[in-house]
Amino acid sequence: MRRAVIIAVLLAAAAPATAQENSDLNLIPQAVQNAPEAKPESPPHGKYSVLDALGGYTYRGTLAVPATYGSAPSRWANRTSLDALDTWTLATDLTATFSDQLSATFADGVGFPNQVVRNDPRELYLTWEPLPETYVETGRINVRNGVAYGYNPTDFFRSRTTVAQASSDPSAQRVNRLGVVMLRAQRIFDGGAIDFVFAPKLHTPSRIGAIAGPFDPKFDQTNAADRIEASLSFELEDLSPQVLVYQESGRTQIGLNISHPIGSSIVAYLSWAGGEAPDLIVDAIAFGRRTRTIPDVAPLLPPTDTARRFENQVSLGASWSGEDKESVSIEYNYSQTGFSKRDWRNWFSTGANSMLAPEMWYIRGYAGDRQVPVSQHQAFARVDWYEPWNFEHFDINALVMTSLEDGSCFGQLAASYDISDNWSIGAFLGGTAGSARSEWGSLSSAASATIQVARYF
């Protein structure tokens, strides 16, 4: 993914704050080591659990662009979490929802207490139904948009919301993440819905990788700008389109989500967002200067076009479901603001200078913090198999993210088994592959293995 700040492309999963939390090179193992496996998005009643995850990690030696973390990355980590999700009915037309994760992490190089104890306040909001099928919500809410599995361009509220978790699957990260403080109104009608969101600015933005206090609400991450989103969902024959308009800091983006069944077992989908914006390099350096992470006099490197133009973000894919509880999803992701092959060459040549390496890693950390691809072209594939070979209460899944710019990739294999209604065990194996001068091969993270035990109440 859930981390001078260096956060892995796309897999930014905000694992527990550690000495290397501001390191893109170490994001993937930290994400794999630290969090509970995602549970269903909307459980009907409260779910409480205690989870313990123990992981080990390996790293590459010499890197094409020198790492800039202050201390050596952790070789092991153990994380214990208390996880809560509940909804209470306060009146016939009023409910309250609460979702939180409190964790304690022990690892080599982790300091007490800010880097050991971490509370992630995911959601806390009220839902009022003044009229039938009309809802008003206020508080901290996780609003998810998009129909893709690897990257959702229309998931506009994903930035800076990552929460530590055992799986690096982007779908799991969408479920288990920080919500945004907002006012939301929704009207559901026959064949569709209208939704309006206003999320106010509550704090100036914090630096990427800044270590917050154990019980900091993290408004400097989730509510650092005024944001507005409006969406319309409706049925159109076999299509299920959703049209969105989003505005933040003077930038307006338009979004579209469409899914369409093909036969009885395949669903094709498209997620698109477009709007005027600078490229990733310009945007990252501007944010670094605004948060005083990068000096105003620092040069804009690597060399890039500073013009703002209409930029497109696209995810196009299909998902197949078989009769034996298996499914396969294949997806193409395009981010026009991301790195081209020329940008990658410039990134490696510039970063070879150890004086400039921190700025190069900052750009990648910015992309991870925003949960956007670094490369312009990416492929994503995922396989799920529930109860394979009729092995009850057992499931396995695997995913691969591949940069189409250089062929490097990140992969994860996961398996879980429900021992009983109250106990489960899971295993996660992850790793990166590629040449030293490739997107995934340039990371120090090489491989990781995590065992997680969960007790549900």
SVG drawing of the C-alpha trace seen along z (x, -y; Angstrom):
<svg xmlns="http://www.w3.org/2000/svg" viewBox="-42 -30 67 60">
<polyline fill="none" stroke="black" stroke-width="0.4" points="0.0,0.0 -1.6,-1.0 5.3,-6.3 12.1,-12.6 8.6,-10.8 8.4,-7.8 5.2,-5.9 4.7,-3.2 2.8,-3.8 -0.9,-3.0 -0.5,-0.9 -0.3,-3.7 -1.9,-2.1 -0.9,-4.2 0.5,-1.5 1.4,-2.2 3.5,-5.3 7.1,-4.2 10.5,-5.7 10.2,-4.9 6.6,-5.9 7.7,-8.7 9.4,-6.3 7.9,-5.1 10.4,-2.3 9.0,-0.7 5.3,-1.2 4.4,2.2 5.8,4.3 4.3,1.9 0.9,2.2 1.1,5.9 2.2,6.2 -0.2,4.1 -3.9,4.3 -7.1,6.3 -8.5,8.0 -11.4,6.0 -14.9,7.2 -18.2,6.5 -18.8,2.8 -22.2,2.5 -22.7,5.1 -26.3,5.1 -25.2,5.0 -22.1,4.2 -18.9,6.1 -16.0,6.0 -12.7,7.8 -9.2,8.2 -6.5,8.9 -2.9,9.7 -0.6,9.7 3.1,10.7 5.2,10.1 8.7,10.4 10.2,8.3 13.2,8.4 14.8,5.5 17.0,4.9 20.6,3.7 21.9,1.1 19.2,-1.1 19.3,-3.1 18.0,-6.1 19.4,-6.2 16.8,-5.7 16.3,-8.7 14.7,-7.2 16.4,-8.3 16.8,-4.8 16.9,-1.2 13.5,0.3 11.9,2.8 12.7,6.4 9.7,7.6 6.7,6.1 3.8,7.2 0.6,5.3 -2.4,5.8 -5.7,4.0 -9.0,3.4 -11.6,2.9 -15.1,1.7 -18.0,1.1 -21.5,0.5 -24.8,-1.3 -27.4,-2.4 -31.0,-3.4 -31.6,-6.7 -35.2,-7.3 -37.4,-5.9 -35.8,-8.2 -32.3,-8.7 -29.3,-6.4 -25.7,-6.7 -22.7,-4.9 -19.3,-4.4 -16.2,-2.7 -12.7,-2.8 -9.4,-1.0 -7.0,-1.3 -3.7,0.4 -0.4,1.0 2.6,1.9 6.0,3.2 8.9,3.4 12.6,2.7 13.0,-1.1 9.6,-2.0 9.4,-4.7 6.9,-5.0 4.2,-6.3 3.4,-8.2 4.8,-5.4 3.4,-2.5 -0.1,-3.6 -2.3,-4.7 -6.0,-5.3 -7.8,-5.5 -11.2,-7.2 -12.8,-5.8 -16.4,-6.9 -18.7,-8.7 -21.9,-10.1 -25.7,-10.6 -28.2,-9.5 -31.6,-11.2 -34.5,-10.2 -36.8,-13.3 -38.8,-11.8 -39.1,-8.3 -36.0,-7.5 -34.4,-10.9 -31.4,-10.9 -29.3,-13.6 -26.0,-12.5 -23.4,-14.5 -20.1,-13.6 -17.1,-11.6 -18.2,-9.4 -16.4,-7.1 -17.9,-7.9 -16.8,-5.5 -17.3,-6.0 -16.2,-3.9 -16.8,-0.5 -13.1,0.6 -11.0,2.9 -7.5,1.7 -7.8,-2.1 -11.0,-4.2 -10.5,-7.7 -13.9,-8.8 -13.1,-7.9 -12.5,-11.5 -12.4,-11.3 -9.6,-8.6 -6.7,-11.1 -4.8,-10.8 -7.3,-8.3 -5.2,-5.2 -5.4,-3.0 -3.1,-0.1 -4.3,3.3 -3.1,6.8 -4.2,6.8 -2.7,4.6 -5.7,5.2 -7.1,1.8 -10.6,3.1 -9.9,3.8 -8.3,0.3 -11.5,-1.3 -13.4,0.3 -10.9,-0.2 -9.9,-3.8 -10.5,-7.2 -13.7,-8.9 -14.1,-12.7 -16.1,-15.1 -18.9,-16.2 -22.6,-17.0 -24.3,-14.6 -27.8,-14.6 -29.2,-11.8 -32.5,-11.1 -33.3,-7.7 -35.9,-7.3 -37.2,-4.6 -34.2,-3.6 -31.6,-5.9 -30.3,-8.4 -29.1,-11.9 -26.3,-12.6 -24.7,-15.9 -21.7,-16.2 -20.0,-19.2 -16.8,-18.6 -15.4,-21.7 -11.8,-22.7 -11.1,-22.1 -7.3,-22.3 -4.3,-23.3 -2.7,-20.3 0.0,-18.4 3.2,-17.2 3.2,-13.8 4.5,-11.2 4.2,-13.5 3.8,-11.5 0.5,-12.4 -0.4,-12.0 -1.9,-8.6 -5.4,-10.1 -5.1,-12.9 -8.3,-13.0 -6.2,-13.6 -8.4,-16.5 -5.2,-17.9 -5.3,-14.9 -9.0,-14.4 -10.3,-18.0 -7.5,-20.2 -9.6,-21.9 -13.3,-22.8 -14.7,-20.1 -18.0,-19.6 -19.3,-16.6 -22.6,-16.0 -23.6,-12.7 -26.6,-11.2 -27.0,-7.5 -29.7,-6.0 -30.6,-2.9 -30.3,-3.0 -31.3,0.4 -28.4,2.8 -26.1,-0.1 -25.8,-1.5 -24.3,-4.9 -23.3,-7.4 -22.3,-11.0 -20.3,-13.0 -19.0,-16.6 -16.3,-17.3 -14.6,-20.5 -11.6,-21.1 -9.2,-24.1 -10.5,-25.7 -10.3,-22.5 -13.3,-20.9 -13.4,-17.3 -16.2,-15.4 -16.6,-11.7 -18.5,-8.8 -18.9,-5.2 -20.6,-2.6 -21.1,1.2 -22.7,3.6 -23.3,7.3 -22.1,9.5 -23.9,12.8 -24.6,14.3 -21.1,14.4 -19.1,11.3 -19.5,7.7 -17.6,5.0 -17.0,1.6 -15.5,-1.8 -14.5,-4.5 -13.4,-7.9 -12.6,-11.3 -11.3,-14.4 -10.5,-18.0 -7.9,-20.7 -4.8,-19.8 -1.0,-19.9 1.0,-16.7 2.1,-14.7 5.5,-16.2 4.2,-19.8 1.4,-19.0 3.7,-17.2 6.3,-19.9 3.6,-22.6 2.2,-20.6 5.7,-20.2 6.3,-23.9 2.9,-24.7 3.5,-22.4 7.1,-23.7 8.6,-20.3 10.4,-21.5 12.0,-25.0 10.4,-27.5 13.8,-27.9 14.1,-24.2 14.2,-23.5 11.3,-21.8 12.8,-18.3 12.7,-16.2 12.1,-18.5 8.5,-18.6 5.8,-20.7 4.3,-23.1 1.2,-23.9 -2.3,-22.9 -4.4,-21.1 -7.4,-18.8 -6.2,-15.5 -7.9,-12.1 -7.9,-9.2 -9.4,-5.9 -10.0,-2.4 -11.4,0.1 -11.9,3.8 -14.1,6.8 -14.9,9.3 -15.9,13.0 -17.6,15.2 -17.6,19.0 -19.9,21.6 -17.4,22.8 -17.3,19.5 -14.3,18.3 -13.9,14.9 -11.3,13.2 -10.9,9.4 -8.6,7.8 -8.2,4.1 -6.3,1.4 -5.5,-1.9 -4.5,-5.1 -3.4,-8.2 -2.5,-11.0 -0.8,-13.0 1.5,-10.1 5.0,-9.3 5.8,-8.6 8.8,-6.5 10.7,-9.8 9.7,-10.9 11.0,-7.7 14.3,-8.2 14.6,-11.7 13.5,-10.5 16.3,-7.9 19.0,-10.1 18.1,-13.0 17.7,-10.8 21.2,-9.3 22.5,-12.5 22.1,-11.8 21.5,-15.5 18.4,-15.4 17.1,-11.9 14.9,-13.1 12.9,-15.3 12.5,-12.4 11.2,-10.1 8.9,-12.9 7.1,-12.9 6.4,-9.2 5.4,-9.6 2.9,-12.2 1.4,-9.8 1.1,-7.2 -0.4,-9.6 -3.1,-10.5 -3.5,-6.9 -3.0,-7.6 -0.7,-5.6 2.8,-6.9 3.0,-5.5 0.6,-6.6 -0.1,-3.0 -0.8,-0.1 -2.5,3.3 -4.3,4.9 -5.4,8.5 -7.0,10.3 -8.3,13.8 -10.6,14.8 -11.7,18.4 -14.1,19.0 -14.1,22.5 -11.8,24.0 -12.0,27.7 -15.1,27.6 -12.9,26.7 -15.4,25.0 -14.7,21.7 -11.5,21.2 -10.7,18.7 -7.7,17.6 -7.0,14.7 -4.1,13.2 -3.5,9.9 -0.8,8.4 -0.2,4.7 2.1,4.3 3.6,1.1 3.1,1.2 5.9,-1.3 8.6,1.1 7.0,4.5 7.8,4.4 5.1,5.5 3.8,6.0 2.0,9.1 0.2,10.5 -1.1,14.0 -3.6,14.2 -5.5,17.0 -7.9,17.1 -9.7,19.8 -12.6,19.3 -11.8,21.7 -15.2,21.0 -17.7,18.2 -15.4,16.3 -11.9,17.2 -10.1,16.8 -6.5,17.0 -5.0,15.5 -1.7,15.4 -0.4,12.8 2.7,13.1 3.7,10.0 6.6,8.9 7.9,6.7 9.8,7.6 11.6,5.7 14.9,4.3 16.7,1.7 15.6,-1.1 11.9,-0.2 8.9,-1.4 8.5,1.6 12.1,2.8 13.5,-0.5 11.8,-0.1 13.8,1.3 10.9,3.5 11.5,7.0 9.2,9.4 7.0,9.8 5.1,12.6 2.4,12.0 0.3,14.2 -2.8,12.7 -5.2,14.1 -8.6,12.5 -11.1,13.0 -14.6,11.6 -17.2,10.8"/>
</svg>
